[in-house]
Amino acid sequence: MQQDLSEVYFYLKGTLKYKRVAILFALAVCIGAWTYIFLMPDRFESKAKVHIDSATVIRPLMRGMVIEPDISALIRIIQQLMFTRPNLEKIIELSQLSRIQDEFGGKSDLIERLKKDITIAGGRGDIFDIAFSARDPEVARSVVQAVLTVFSEQTEGKALADASDAQRFIEQQIRDYEIRLQDAEKAKEEFKRTNMDLLNDADQFQALQKMKEQYQDANTALQQAISRRDVLAEQVAEVRDSDEDWGIPTASQEVSSSADSARIESLKDKRTELLLKYTEKHPSIIEIDKLIDTLKSQEQQELASKQELANKENKVEDQTSIAPAKMTNPYVQALKMGFDNAQAEVASNEALVESIRKRIAKLEEGLNERLTIETEMKNLNRDYETISGKYSELLERREQAHITERVDDQTSRLKFKIADPPSKPDKPSFPNRKLFY
């Protein structure tokens, strides 16, 4: 601390020693600065305040029915366009700066000078401040007045929303979607015409269920007939003497399930195709799985039933062969006749079961085809509804654009109002000599 005070005292002592030199130096600097400030050219700034009015009564009432323009963005664009070369040349012409453009080094330099010195500030509440400074107060006022004139020409009557381009685009889209909508309608109509029988057969599931019930009843009747035939065959065997077997050859019945296997493979192929579009929980896939399980179960039952029936027939034929001498017995004749009738009843029931089975297979095949057709019909309906929705939306947009254009033609124009006109400044705005002195 003592050392710092010593240094301060040392410099203060030196200053007092050379105070006359310091005073003379400061005086010379001040005189030079005052002279420079005094000789600085005066610049006069002229200002104006304008208001761009875009308020209307109709537009708030039509909100949601017309296109809402971005007024702030539109005004910002107009503000930036003010500093384009054609507009600046027009400002030079209106303010008669062309007669003194040589003082600025030519027209190009004058344009650059105006671009730098003209200020258009504000924008909040659609109020703008326009200012320009020059050595001549009349030039400053005339330039601001010229800027107001050009600015008003740019904004006065400017449409808030130009819907013509939007209308042309919407009209083109409407024509395109109209063609697509007609194609979708024709596709639906042709598909319905081609598959009318299957689409109108809404009771196919119920018919299949009833047919399965009939199949169960017929199969039950067949089993009962086989049981009666077997009982009669045993009775015939009882009255048969102990003569040697007549050796009736066995007729092996070839069991074929090619038709069921083909339907199962067809359903599996259809299931694989549907899995490319839907999940395993889709109703069509679940129904196909049920049909496959049913066909497999029926195939196994039929294989077992036919094999058992073939074995029984061979056994019965061996057991019911009666010697010609025994056939003279009326009891044996009646027994043999009952057995033959039972055999005929078994054959009749077998034919009925086979007929019902074929009808069930045909219904299942038709049901499979119906599921495919319904899937394709849903795809056509989905495409049609999508295109129709877009088409309706475009029609609404076109009407909205028409209303916007009519509202815009009548009321939606920018209005240019001069709130504070430019005046010729009496005092220079620069330099502020009181502050500098």
Residue pairs with C-beta under 8 A, 6 or more apart in sequence:
15 22
33 436
34 437
37 431
37 433
37 436
37 437
38 433
40 431
41 135
42 135
42 428
42 430
42 431
43 133
43 134
43 135
43 428
43 429
43 430
43 431
44 133
44 134
44 135
44 136
44 137
44 140
44 425
44 427
44 428
44 429
45 131
45 132
45 133
45 140
45 425
45 429
45 430
46 131
46 132
46 133
46 137
46 140
46 141
46 143
46 144
46 422
46 423
46 424
46 425
47 129
47 130
47 131
47 144
47 420
47 422
48 129
48 130
48 131
48 144
48 145
48 147
48 148
48 418
48 420
48 421
48 422
49 127
49 128
49 129
49 130
49 418
49 419
49 420
50 127
50 128
50 130
50 148
50 151
50 152
50 416
50 417
50 418
50 419
51 126
51 127
51 128
51 417
51 418
51 419
52 75
52 126
52 127
52 128
52 155
52 414
52 415
52 416
52 417
53 126
53 414
53 415
53 416
53 417
54 71
54 126
54 160
54 412
54 414
54 415
56 411
56 412
57 411
58 407
58 410
58 411
58 412
59 66
59 407
59 411
59 412
62 403
62 407
65 400
65 403
66 161
66 400
66 403
66 404
66 407
67 161
67 163
67 166
67 400
67 401
67 404
68 161
69 160
69 161
69 412
71 126
71 160
72 123
74 158
74 160
74 414
75 123
75 126
75 155
75 414
76 123
78 151
78 154
78 155
78 158
79 120
79 123
79 128
81 87
81 154
82 118
82 120
82 147
82 150
82 151
82 154
83 115
83 118
85 111
87 150
87 154
88 111
88 114
88 115
89 107
89 111
90 146
90 150
91 97
91 114
91 118
91 143
91 146
91 147
91 150
92 98
92 101
92 107
92 110
92 111
92 114
92 146
94 142
94 145
94 146
94 149
94 150
95 139
95 142
95 143
95 145
95 146
96 142
97 110
97 139
97 142
97 143
98 107
100 139
101 107
101 110
104 110
104 113
114 132
114 143
117 132
117 133
117 134
118 130
118 131
118 132
118 143
118 147
119 129
119 130
119 131
119 132
120 128
120 129
120 130
120 147
120 151
121 128
121 129
121 131
122 128
122 129
127 419
128 151
130 144
130 147
130 148
130 151
130 422
131 144
132 140
132 143
132 144
132 147
133 140
133 429
133 430
134 140
134 143
137 424
137 425
137 426
138 424
140 424
140 425
141 422
141 423
141 424
141 425
144 422
145 421
145 422
148 418
148 421
148 422
151 416
152 416
155 414
155 416
156 413
156 414
156 415
156 416
157 413
157 414
158 413
158 414
159 408
159 412
159 413
160 408
160 412
160 413
160 414
161 404
161 408
161 412
163 401
163 402
163 404
163 405
163 408
164 405
166 397
166 401
167 398
167 401
167 402
167 405
170 394
170 397
170 398
170 401
171 398
173 394
174 391
174 394
174 395
174 398
177 387
177 390
177 391
177 394
178 391
180 387
181 384
181 387
181 388
181 391
184 380
184 383
184 384
184 387
184 388
185 384
187 380
188 377
188 380
188 381
188 384
191 376
191 377
191 380
192 199
192 377
195 373
195 377
198 204
198 366
198 369
198 370
198 373
199 373
199 374
199 377
201 366
201 370
204 363
204 366
204 367
204 370
205 367
207 363
208 360
208 363
208 364
208 367
211 356
211 359
211 360
211 363
212 360
214 356
215 353
215 356
215 357
215 360
218 349
218 352
218 353
218 356
219 353
221 349
221 352
222 346
222 349
222 350
222 352
222 353
225 342
225 345
225 346
225 349
226 309
226 312
226 346
228 342
228 345
229 316
229 339
229 342
229 343
229 345
229 346
230 312
230 316
232 335
232 338
232 339
232 342
233 315
233 316
233 319
233 320
233 339
234 319
235 335
235 339
236 319
236 320
236 322
236 332
236 335
236 336
236 339
237 319
237 320
239 322
239 326
239 329
239 331
239 332
239 335
240 319
240 321
240 322
240 323
240 326
241 323
241 326
243 323
245 318
245 321
246 321
248 317
248 318
248 321
250 314
250 317
251 310
251 313
251 314
252 310
253 306
253 309
253 310
253 313
255 302
255 303
255 306
255 307
257 299
257 302
257 303
259 361
260 295
260 298
260 299
260 302
260 361
261 299
263 295
263 361
263 364
263 365
264 292
264 295
264 296
264 299
266 365
266 368
267 288
267 291
267 292
267 295
267 368
268 292
270 288
270 368
270 371
270 372
271 285
271 288
271 289
271 292
274 282
274 284
274 285
274 288
274 375
275 285
277 375
278 284
278 285
279 285
280 286
284 371
284 374
284 375
287 367
287 371
288 368
288 371
291 364
291 367
291 368
294 364
295 364
298 357
302 357
309 350
316 343
320 336
320 339
322 332
322 336
326 332
327 333
327 336
